[in-house]
Amino acid sequence: METDSQNNPQERPTPSSNGRASMEDSDLLIEAVKDEKIELVQQLLERGADVNFQEEWGWSPLHNAVQVDREDIVDLLLSHGADPCLRKKNGATPFIIAGIVGNVKLLKLLLPKVADVNECDVNGFTAFMEAAVYGKVEALRFLYNNGAEVNLHRKTVEDQERIKKGGATALMDAAEKGHVAVVEILLQEMGADVNARDNRGRNALIYALLNSDDEKVKAVTRLLLDCKVDVNVRGEGRKTPLILAVEKKNLDLVQMLLEQTAIEINDTDSEGKTALLLAVELRLKEIAQLLCHKGASTQCGDLVAIAKRNYDSDLAKFLRQHGAVEDVRPHTEAWKPQSSRWGEALKHLHRIYRPMIGKLKIFIDEEYKIADTSEGGIYLGFYEDQEVAVKRFYEGSTRGQNEVSCLQSNRANGHVVTFYGSESDGGCLYVCLALCEHTLGKHLADRRGEAVQNKEDEFARNILSSLFKAVEELHLSGYTHRDLQPQNILIDSKNGACLADFDKSIKGTGDPREIRRDLEALGLLVLYVVNKGNVSFEMLKDLRTEELIEHSPDEETRDLTEHLLVPGDNVKGHLSGLLAHPFFWSWESRYRTLRDVGNESDIKTRNTDGRILQLLQPETSELPTSFAQWTNEVDEYVMKKMNAFYKKGNTYQNTVGDLLKFIRNLGEHINEQKNAEMKSKIGEPSQYFQEKFPDLVMYVYKKLQNTEYAKHFPKNLNPNKADV
């Protein structure tokens, strides 16, 4: 019989006079609950034992009372202030444990005192899930009727999610445990999602096949199949339900799965094994024969040799009758991939069996995934034995059609990713492209912080030159790309670049706005590349034109970027002229240009009336230059040595003409033996003058570009040359 103090929290006995319950009484309280000694529990509570004391693993008296399934002790503890929200170290509350026990009366006692019927422990288990795990039908129904979410996925801690743990549902739990009645109730009464997936992509059918009781597995599988469960889902090691059924050596289960019209009988696991190959290896003659009768391919390995090794001549004969051929080829040297980054995955894919899709060998698996896309992802593959990247679309996809159309029209474009061909199968379009090592973004990220040999950025010049040529030829073929960004530029093993991803491209609109859009994106890419990716492409997209130009590290980049961001009205053929821009000149070419201009007779003779010196004359409105007082900037010894060639009073002056003349004369004589000391101070002249006067080349270029003196500029090898 309960006392008043048990029923009225206001009249409970207070703890001992020192203000806290003794540790000994608290330990005794938990032991008394475990031993189900309700009288002792009451005595200890009246003596002041801590009703919410938790032992090392977080078990409180209330947790233990629920576990031993004693409603009276639970009620007693609650009346003395037991906290129903206390959690064990794994996060389980008494309410969740009540789901395990399956006592509806306990659940009714605790439910009004919990915040949420779907509260979960750290592994994501709710009371409803626990009831499913332990096959507690009545508890399951009670929780469902009180708002439990049937299709809730198990939410686990972040580090577990990162390795794809968690995500299971109550249906998966019941299927794995073989609780046939629970599975039936979940599916037929509670609307459980038969094709829900956990964080590893497994559904309830995969879980059902984990159970060791074949009769339970068959019963649960039948229920799931009747509800149209996906029979081609994959479990551990990429094994399909059919492969798992073969592993269980269960003919009835294999037969049940083969009756499903959607079954992919030739699917392979991560080792490239099909259900038939596995059946032959496991000496399962009846299952192997059934698979063959149902149309399984015998071209999935050396089946005849395996059967013969197992001394099963009847099976070997049967397999030959169904098209299997014994492989008698001599052992060949191990195949070696060309790609270094993707080498190991390619070796594995090359070794395993995969059913061919036309000329394509591919396995849609995370191990072989290169990247995600908006549709079907990009995977490693072999097209006519060539290593390829395979971009997957759904058949009929507008993006897929755009991709193929643009690639076919630009096969001759040497700066666009090589297109090998395409295949269609199972509602998917597979576009096969040359396999590269990295995207531009990853390439730059991997090399961030590397030591630079000198300040000349040959990589940026070469990458952007290839990109400009790719886009120029694309425009000439009538296409615009419309999605130029770092991840759509690929870098091969030799650091060459090619343009990719044409699924947003369009043809034939003639709209200059589309061309301008590509040009503006190229401007952003110039800044992204010259800044080594340290300024994100997304950030650059958010900046105004004036702000963008401020990110230019030198005059050449600044001028090139301006031409792209503000191209003017005539945008057609705009890139042809820009390919002749000084940005694309090597430092040696820039130096050679300055020398050649300095070799003009009017410059050598200081003919101030000559056209070239008048053209080179600075305007009063022009900004100061690095070479305005150039004679003070050049090494003092070198300056004296060069002036010594002239009579007194005829020394070099601070004019552009004299600077060009100086560069020409120094270039003519610096390698002479008598000028060895001067050479040691100057070093490499092309680098010296580029670093000493970084704005000189652009100054000369702008002054002379549309004149007869442009003949001194490096010849643009592009056949579509136009003036900038």
Protein Blocks (a to p, Z undefined) as FASTA:
>chain_A
ZZfklmmmklgccddfkopacfklmmmmmmmmmnopaklmmmmmmnopafkbccfkopaf
klmmmmnopaklmmmmmmnopafkbccfkopafklmmmmnopaklmmmmmmmpfbfkbcc
fkopafklmmmmnopaklmmmmmmnopafklccdddfklmmnogghiafklmmmmnopak
lmmmmmmmnopafkbccfkopafklmmmmpmblklmmmmmmmmmmnopafkbccehhiaf
klmmmmnopaklmmmmmmpmkbcfkbccfkopafklmmmmnopaklmmmmmmnopafklb
jfklmmmmnopaklmmmmmmnopacdfbdcddddddfblklmmmmmmmmmpccddehjac
cdddfklpfbdcfknopadddeehiacddddddehiaklmmmmmmmmmmmmmmkbccdfb
dcdeehiacddddddfbdfklmmmmmgoiacfblcdfklmmmmmmmmmmmmmmmmnopaf
klacfklpccdfkopacdehjllgcehklpaklmmmmmmmmmmmmmmmmnnomacfklmm
mpcfklmmmmpcbfklmmmmmmmmmnojblghklmmmmmpmklpcfklmmmmmmmmmmpm
klmnopakbmklmmmpccfkbccdfklmmmlmpcfklmmmmmmmpcehiaccddfklmmm
mmmmmmmmmmpmklmmmmmmnmpmklmmmmmmmmlmmmmmmmmmmcmklmmpccdfbfkb
ccZZ
